[in-house]
């Protein structure tokens, strides 16, 4: 008779036997189990798509349509996907920069991308995200000086 799921250890099957992946690295095991559950996978993929949509356009275009899990488990494919994004977007050698990129930059990287007034240097553009506060260009100069050059303007 199968055991109830209530209170059952996640590494045991319905009969109380140890699952084959019980000794696999916990991150890999949990990720692969999540991907085998259609409901949890759908939520994960929606969140991943939302996250990817906030990446710089050139990074999005680079990873679009590529397959990362062919011939491997889902965890290995996901790690390859994240490494590709990291490599494509980490260097900030030009292109579009968001506030999320700025939050991850070292002070030296920030100085390479933005000038002393906070404006993007030649070859870079700053794309505000929905979380950013952008100072209105219609402000008078005294108000603008009071608030400073925030938001890359």
ABEGO torsion letter per residue (X at the ends): XBBBABGBBAABBAAGBBBAAAABBAAAAAAAAAAABAAAAAAAAAAAAAAAAABBAAAAAAABGBBAABGBBAAAAAAAAAAAAAAAAAAGAEEBBBAAAAAABBAAAAAAABBAAGBBBBGBBBBBBAABBBBBAABBAAAAAAAEBBGGX
